[in-house]
Amino acid sequence: MVIRGKVVGTAEPVTVEVEGGTISAVGDGPAPVQALGEEDVWISPAIFDVQVNGAGGISYSAADLTVDRVLETQAWVYRTGTGLFCPTTTTSPFEQAIAALGILARACEEEKTADASFVGLHIEGPYIASADGPRGAHPSAYIRDPDWDEFCRYQEAAGGRIRMLTLAPEREGALAFIEKATESGVIVALGHTGASRERVREAIAAGARMSTHLGNGAHAMLPRHDNYIWEQLAADDLWAGIIPDGHHLPPPVLKSFYRAKQKGRICLVSDVSSIAGLPPGVYDRSYGKDEVEIHPDGKISLVGTPYLAGASLFLDQGIPNTAAYTDATLADAVEMATANPARLLGVDDRLGSVEVGKEASLTLFRWEEGQASLSIVATIVRGEVVYRG
């Protein structure tokens, strides 16, 4: 495969050659006669989203999840330029969670694009705060304290593919759990928490490395200075997952978070809900009694409440939003959605940059300043074109 365009962050078009799923050459010179892309196309590492809950009406936590339905979600994700992601399961009954993780593992075993795209699984809950606000849209009936033996059963069902887990560090036994999870190679993220500042610091000392959708899954009202958002924002040892959809964080907050955390410690995430991509309306959840609503502006909330219930905008819109609302350039925003997740998950030796020897997982797009969304030309996963616009 031969690809033509400008690597994001550079000025001149180059030719990228791909052999056997790997980038074999990156060079300048005249454009080849036949190539994917053109002089005005941007080439970036594949957009990499560590928090995708499903898409197109399919939840990765659903009781009716099947391998075929998992593969259906890939098509929704690929068309937005996201080639790499962490399928994320949320709080659900234990046996249902075990089944869902097993289905995701089977998808990786049976389909090479799933194996290439699913860099790891992300478990968000059930070890989170029970209180309204921090709990977010997670069903309260299934929330509980961390249980290492239970988590090991999750990991066994997932075939060892769980790479990230979000929990509330104030729960009983959380600190010891964080230590064990960290030792096992799982990245622990703090989220859906009402923890004290001291407990946040203790969690970091125990090994926590990230904040899940910082500024969300939180109380509506907090002390102006003494609160867990400021503590996580100021913690140099914590990465921050940030949702740039314009609903989860108002633009001034997104700008302030970017300035405080700085580019090198931010991962842009979509947190797209299972109903992302569907038209506005009210939808039943796959578990629990709550209904969720997609509003005309794309906001998703629990019906009759002010609480958000995931997002509907993928990072093809989140990246331009970040460039529009903060001091970040397009190249900065792309880096936070490609290279940074690869660094966080420890796979930057093979992913996250357009270099010889790296895996040919790439996103090709066009974009002009002020444009609301990237125009995706192609999504490539391990040398295979999985979407072409």
Helices and strands as residue ranges (DSSP letters): E 2-7, E 14-19, E 22-27, E 42-45, E 47-52, E 54-55, E 58-59, H 67-78, E 82-90, H 94-110, H 112-117, E 121-124, G 140-142, H 148-157, E 162-167, H 174-183, E 187-190, H 197-206, E 210-211, H 228-234, E 239-242, H 251-261, G 263-265, E 266-268, E 281-284, E 291-294, E 300-302, H 315-325, H 330-336, H 339-344, E 362-366, E 375-381, E 384-388
